[in-house]
Amino acid sequence: MTQPIFMVGARGCGKTTVGQALSQILGYEFSDTDQTLLQVSGLSVAQIVEKEGWSGFRDRESGILQAVSGKNKVIATGGGIVLSAANRQFMRSQGCVIYLKVPANELLRRLKAFPEEHQRPSLTGRAMTDEIEQVLAQREALYQEAAHHVLDASRTPDDVVFAILQQLHPSAAS
């Protein structure tokens, strides 16, 4: 498999952690769309949203997605990248999309442990618990639509990486 592997899911689901580990095992290059956007623009997600609104951020995010995509790459995407039908179609047609699914209570635990408010502005202006539940409800069908594989990412990163390898190479992982 040389096509890119796209990691999708809600913020806090482990896309970056799992993506980095997976890329090392596969010998692939790793990219994180949020980190690339930060490097290219010199602005955090919160700063872009403040200056350009969510639509400006989403436009920039879509451009970064296409710019970092390529063979032998693992790409951790921003949690809302699936909001664009064009992004969902692009990822499905260009590579393998893995949805790291995590229940709301586990996402809440992870985000409280590593809040990163400067990088992760509120999407709804509501309390974190309400926001997580609302965002998951809005995006679940989109994550499912984009994904080639849906994995329980509430397990340890090593377990999630092993499960991904089983999905990508069933005969090699058994």
N, C-alpha and C positions, 0 to 999 in steps of 0.2 A: 504494500500500500504506500503510495507516494503522495496521494491527495492530502490536502490539509485536513486536520481534525479540529473542528470548532466545538468549544465547550460553551454551553448555554445554561442559564439558570438564574435564579434570584441572587441578588447580592448576598454574600456570606455563605453561598453553597459550596465554595471550595474550588471554583474554576481556576484560579491562579495557582493555588497550592497543588491541586491534582494535575493541572496542565503542565506545570514545571517538572513534576516527578515523571509524568508520562513522556514528556519530550526527552528527558535524560535517558530513560530506558530505551526509547525508540531511536535515539540518536537524531532527533528532529530539532529544529530551531523552535524556540518558544517566543510568542508575542502576546502581549496583553493590550487590548484595544484602549482601555482607560489609561494605562501607563504610556502608551505610544502617543495618545492624544495630549497628555500632559507634557511629554518631551517635545513634541512638535509645536504646540501652541504656547508653552511656558505658563499655562493656566491650569488650575485644578478644575474638576468637573463643576464644583460649586461656583467658581469664578466665571466659567463660561456660561453657566445657567443664569447667573446674576446679570451678565452683560448682554447675552443673546437670547435668553429664554431657553426653555426645553427644546423648542423646534430648532434653534441654532445649534444646540449641543447635538441633537439627533442627526442633523445634517453632517456635522463634522464627524460624528461617530461612524456614519455610513461610509464616508470617504476613507477613514482609517481602516475600516474592515476590509475594503477592497485593496487598499495599499499594502496591508501586511499579509494578505493571503498569498499562498504559493505552495509549491510541492514541499514535502517533508517539513511541514510546520504544524505545531499545535498552537491554537489561538484561543486565549481566554477572552470572551466577549463581555461587554457591559451587560448588566441584567436586563436592560430595556432594548437591547439591539433587535429583539424579535418583534418589537412594535411596528417595524417597517416590513410590509409584505415583500418589498424588493430585497431586503436583507435576508429574510427567511428563504426566499427562492434562491438567492445567490449562494447561501451556505449549503443548502440541500443539493444544488446542482454542481457546485465546485468541490465539495468534499464530504466528509462524514461528520454529522452533527450529533453530539452527545449531550443530552439533557441531564444535568446533575440535580436530581430532585431531592429536596430536603423539606421536612414538615415545618410549618410556621414556628412551632415552639422551639425547635432546634436552631432555626435561623435567628430567632430572637436571642437565644443564649449566646450564639456566636457573635452577633452584632453588639451585644452588651459587653462581651469580653474584649472585642476589638472594634470600637465604634467608628473611628476614622470619619468623624463628622465633616472635616474639611474636604474630604474626597467624596463623601457620600451624603449629599444634601437630602433633606426630606423630599419625598416625591409628592406627598399629599398634605403636609403641614399638620398631620395628626400624630398622636402618640405612636411610638415605634411598634407596639403590639398591633394596634389597629391598622397601621400602615402596611405592615408585613402581610397581614391577612387580606387586606384589600388588594394589594399589588399582586399577590399570588392568585387571587380569584380572577383578576383581570388578565393575567398573563398565562395561566396554566394551559389553556387551549393553544396559545401561540407557541409555547415551548414544545408542546406535544406535536403540533403541526410541523415545526422545524426539524424535530429530532428523528434521526435514524435509530438511535438507541436511547432508552430512558433507564437511568440507573439510580438506585438508592444511594445518595451521597451523604447519608447521616452516619455512615460508618467511618472508620479511620481512613485517612488519605491512601495508605498502602492498600487497604482492602478495596477501595474504589478504583485505584489504578489496576489492580489485578482483575477486577470485574470488567473494566474497559478492555484490557488485553484479551480476556476470554471472548468478548463480543467481537473484537477486531480480528482475532486469530483463533477461532474455536479449537482447532486441532493442536496448535502449539501450546495453548495454556492448559490443556488437560493432562 
